[in-house]
Amino acid sequence: MKICPVCQAPNKDSNASCLDCGHFLGGTPSVDDQAYLESQLNRAARKGARRKLLLILLGIAAYAAVQLFFLYLHQSTFGHIGFWFRQVWLSIPAALIFFFPYDGCYSRILRVMGKPEKHLPEYVRIGLVILGVVFLFFIIQHNYQMLNILPGQTPGVNGIYS
């Protein structure tokens, strides 16, 4: 195994350039130190966990921004946020679908049952994302229809869906 002198990433001996930064590894000596390899793998795992946490936090921030936007629109259109509170419950399933750690929970359940650990199939993950997008589309469509009500009208089934 060769260690890149620029980014310190581990590479196979057969690689001509670093997989991370693209630096040429032609004269780099091979390393067989097992402790170093384990430390690099641990470093990569920590880096992946930080990226995952960052993506989750960014997603939650974007989700909160959308909800705050609609809260502001409801307040400015109707003078109160009662109608926003009536529909905000719809966003809870969408948030759970997007942010719940299904894969980790599935692995833990298998571990507790004494079965070999494995990941959720890709089609299940894609299906959950599609379900979350459908929920969000319904929420946005519902808010849009709420905001198209003429001033002075009371939102209701007839006022929204007619």
C-alpha positions in Angstrom: 0.0 0.0 0.0 1.2 3.5 -0.9 0.5 6.6 1.2 0.0 9.8 -0.8 2.7 12.4 0.3 0.2 15.2 -0.4 -3.1 14.2 1.3 -1.9 11.1 3.3 -4.6 8.9 1.8 -3.9 5.2 1.5 -3.8 3.8 -2.0 -3.2 0.4 -3.6 0.3 -0.4 -4.7 -1.0 -0.7 -8.3 -2.4 2.9 -8.4 -0.4 5.3 -10.4 -2.1 8.4 -8.9 -3.8 9.1 -5.6 -7.6 8.4 -5.6 -8.3 11.4 -3.3 -6.1 14.2 -4.7 -4.8 12.8 -8.0 -1.1 13.3 -7.1 1.3 11.0 -9.0 2.5 8.1 -6.8 5.4 6.9 -9.1 8.3 7.1 -6.6 6.3 6.6 -3.4 7.5 3.6 -1.3 5.0 0.9 -0.2 4.0 0.7 3.5 3.0 -2.5 5.3 2.4 -0.9 8.8 -0.9 -2.4 10.0 -1.4 0.2 12.8 -1.0 3.0 10.3 -3.6 1.4 8.0 -6.1 1.0 10.9 -5.6 4.6 11.9 -6.3 5.8 8.3 -9.4 3.6 8.1 -10.6 5.1 11.4 -9.9 8.6 10.1 -11.9 7.9 7.0 -14.8 6.5 9.1 -14.8 9.7 11.3 -14.7 11.9 8.2 -17.7 10.0 6.7 -19.7 10.4 10.0 -19.0 14.1 10.1 -20.2 14.5 6.5 -23.4 12.5 7.2 -24.1 14.7 10.3 -23.5 17.8 8.3 -25.9 16.7 5.5 -28.5 15.9 8.1 -28.1 19.3 9.8 -28.3 21.1 6.4 -31.5 19.1 5.5 -33.1 20.0 8.9 -32.1 23.7 8.4 -33.7 23.7 4.9 -36.8 22.0 6.1 -37.1 24.5 9.0 -36.6 27.4 6.5 -39.5 26.2 4.3 -41.7 25.8 7.3 -40.8 29.3 8.6 -41.4 30.7 5.1 -44.9 29.3 5.0 -45.5 30.5 8.6 -44.6 34.0 7.5 -46.8 33.8 4.4 -49.8 32.6 6.5 -49.2 35.4 9.1 -49.0 38.1 6.5 -51.9 36.8 4.4 -54.4 36.0 7.1 -53.1 38.0 10.1 -52.7 34.8 12.2 -51.1 31.4 12.0 -54.1 29.2 12.9 -54.3 27.7 9.4 -50.6 27.0 9.3 -50.9 25.1 12.6 -53.7 23.0 11.0 -51.5 21.8 8.2 -48.1 21.6 10.0 -48.9 18.1 11.2 -48.6 17.0 7.5 -44.9 17.9 7.6 -44.1 15.5 10.4 -44.3 12.3 8.3 -42.2 14.0 5.6 -39.5 14.9 8.1 -39.5 11.4 9.6 -39.2 9.9 6.1 -36.2 12.1 5.2 -34.3 12.2 8.5 -35.0 8.9 10.3 -32.0 6.6 10.3 -33.8 3.6 8.7 -30.6 1.7 7.8 -29.1 1.9 11.2 -32.3 0.9 12.9 -32.7 -2.0 10.5 -29.1 -3.2 11.3 -29.7 -2.9 15.0 -33.0 -4.9 14.8 -31.2 -7.7 12.9 -28.3 -7.6 15.5 -30.8 -8.0 18.4 -32.5 -10.8 16.6 -29.2 -12.6 16.3 -29.2 -12.4 12.5 -26.3 -11.2 10.3 -26.2 -7.4 9.9 -27.0 -6.0 6.5 -28.2 -2.8 4.9 -31.7 -2.0 3.6 -32.1 -2.8 -0.1 -31.6 0.2 -2.4 -35.2 0.0 -3.7 -36.5 0.5 -0.2 -34.3 3.6 0.3 -35.5 5.0 -3.0 -39.1 4.3 -2.2 -38.8 6.1 1.2 -37.3 9.2 -0.6 -40.1 9.2 -3.2 -42.6 8.9 -0.4 -41.0 11.9 1.4 -41.0 13.9 -1.8 -44.7 13.1 -2.3 -45.5 14.3 1.2 -43.5 17.5 0.7 -45.3 18.1 -2.7 -48.6 17.7 -1.0 -47.6 20.2 1.8 -46.4 22.8 -0.7 -49.5 22.4 -2.9 -51.8 22.7 0.2 -50.0 25.9 1.3 -50.2 27.3 -2.2 -53.9 26.7 -2.3 -54.3 28.2 1.1 -52.5 31.4 0.0 -54.7 31.8 -3.1 -57.8 32.4 -1.0 -59.2 35.9 -1.5 -58.8 38.2 1.5 -61.9 37.9 3.8 -62.6 34.3 2.8 -62.3 31.6 5.4 -60.2 28.6 4.3 -62.2 25.4 4.3 -62.8 22.5 2.1 -65.0 24.4 -0.3 -62.7 27.5 -0.3 -59.5 25.5 -1.0 -60.5 22.7 -3.3 -63.2 24.3 -5.4 
